[in-house]
Amino acid sequence: MMDERQRNLVLARQFMDADDRNDSVAIANMYAEDGIHIVTGTTAISGVYTKQQMLAAAGGIFAPFPDGLRMKVHSMIADGDRVAVEVESHGRHVSGEVYNQHYFWMLRFRDGEIVESKEYLDTELVTQVLCRQQLTAPAQPFTRQAAD
């Protein structure tokens, strides 16, 4: 029988496999109803995203990569309800530029679902490749809605 640490490592691997398949619906569905995803930094895509926002945006997340965005896990380590993952992505953006990003993800699980993920990445690369047309506009991050 798996302990919490082992179970969360398996779930984190499933999450990263869905990311590698560019299956944004499967990714969003791994989150608890109150789960959030945080993209660090001050870029146009930085902010806090709810599960509902992730599902609404699911079709467009990988759209700028017509041949897909491959994700390679370099390492994972778990402690209790958290799993830390080092990841590298590689794909050709619609602009023709290669997007080779390096990430650190911290995933927190509850009852087999993600309740929080925090994505640390090279924000300058995000700005130069993903947000080029928005270089002069201030970041407009999503914010989590307060519970009633």
C-alpha positions in Angstrom: 0.0 0.0 0.0 1.3 3.5 -0.9 1.8 6.1 1.7 0.8 9.8 1.1 4.2 10.7 -0.3 4.3 7.9 -2.8 0.6 8.5 -3.9 1.4 12.2 -4.4 4.5 11.4 -6.5 2.3 9.2 -8.7 -0.3 12.0 -9.0 2.4 14.6 -9.8 3.7 12.3 -12.6 0.2 11.9 -14.0 -0.1 15.7 -13.9 3.2 16.2 -15.8 2.3 13.5 -18.3 -1.0 15.3 -19.1 1.1 18.5 -19.4 3.5 16.7 -21.9 0.4 15.5 -23.9 -0.8 19.2 -23.9 -4.1 17.9 -22.4 -5.2 21.1 -20.7 -8.7 19.6 -19.8 -7.0 16.6 -18.0 -4.7 19.1 -16.2 -7.5 21.3 -15.0 -9.5 18.2 -13.9 -6.8 17.2 -11.5 -7.5 20.2 -9.4 -9.9 20.3 -6.5 -13.0 22.5 -7.0 -11.3 25.1 -4.8 -7.9 24.5 -6.3 -5.7 27.3 -7.7 -2.7 27.6 -10.0 -0.3 30.4 -9.4 2.1 31.7 -12.1 4.7 33.8 -10.4 6.2 37.0 -11.6 4.7 40.2 -13.2 4.2 39.0 -16.8 0.9 39.3 -18.7 0.2 35.6 -17.8 1.3 35.9 -14.1 -1.5 35.6 -11.5 -3.8 33.2 -9.7 -6.1 31.0 -11.7 -9.1 29.1 -10.3 -10.1 25.6 -11.7 -13.0 27.3 -13.5 -10.6 29.8 -15.2 -8.3 26.9 -16.2 -11.2 25.0 -17.7 -12.5 28.1 -19.6 -9.0 28.7 -21.0 -8.2 25.1 -21.7 -8.5 25.2 -25.5 -6.1 28.1 -25.8 -3.3 27.2 -23.4 -1.2 25.2 -25.9 -2.6 26.9 -29.0 0.5 29.0 -29.6 2.5 25.8 -30.1 1.1 24.2 -33.3 3.5 21.2 -32.9 2.9 20.9 -29.2 5.0 21.9 -26.2 7.0 18.9 -24.8 7.6 18.7 -21.1 10.5 16.8 -19.6 10.6 16.1 -15.9 14.2 16.3 -14.6 13.4 15.5 -10.9 10.6 15.1 -8.4 10.7 15.0 -4.6 7.8 14.7 -2.2 7.3 15.6 1.4 3.8 15.0 2.9 1.2 16.7 0.8 3.7 18.5 -1.4 5.6 17.5 -4.5 8.4 19.6 -6.0 9.1 19.1 -9.7 11.9 20.4 -11.9 10.7 20.5 -15.5 11.9 21.7 -18.9 9.7 22.5 -21.9 10.5 22.7 -25.6 8.4 23.8 -28.5 8.1 26.1 -31.5 5.9 29.1 -30.8 3.7 30.4 -33.7 6.1 33.3 -34.0 8.8 30.8 -35.1 10.8 31.2 -31.9 11.8 28.2 -29.9 10.4 28.2 -26.4 12.7 26.3 -24.1 11.6 27.1 -20.6 12.8 25.8 -17.2 10.3 25.5 -14.4 10.1 24.6 -10.8 6.6 23.5 -9.7 5.3 23.1 -6.2 2.2 21.0 -6.1 0.1 20.6 -3.0 -2.4 17.7 -2.8 -5.5 17.0 -0.7 -7.5 13.7 -1.1 -5.9 12.9 -4.5 -6.5 16.4 -6.0 -4.3 19.4 -6.5 -5.3 22.2 -4.2 -2.5 24.5 -5.1 0.2 24.6 -7.8 2.8 27.3 -7.9 4.8 27.7 -11.1 8.2 29.4 -11.1 9.8 30.1 -14.5 12.0 32.4 -16.5 9.7 35.5 -16.7 11.9 37.2 -19.2 11.5 34.3 -21.6 7.7 34.5 -21.1 7.8 38.2 -21.9 10.0 37.8 -25.0 8.2 34.8 -26.6 4.7 34.5 -25.2 3.8 38.1 -24.4 5.8 39.9 -27.1 2.8 41.9 -28.4 2.0 42.9 -24.8 5.4 44.3 -23.9 4.1 47.8 -23.4 0.9 46.8 -21.5 0.8 46.3 -17.8 0.2 42.8 -16.5 -3.5 42.0 -16.0 -3.4 38.8 -13.8 -6.5 36.9 -12.8 -7.3 37.0 -9.2 -9.0 34.4 -7.1 -12.5 35.3 -6.2 -13.2 35.5 -2.5 -15.6 32.8 -1.2 -19.0 34.0 -0.2 
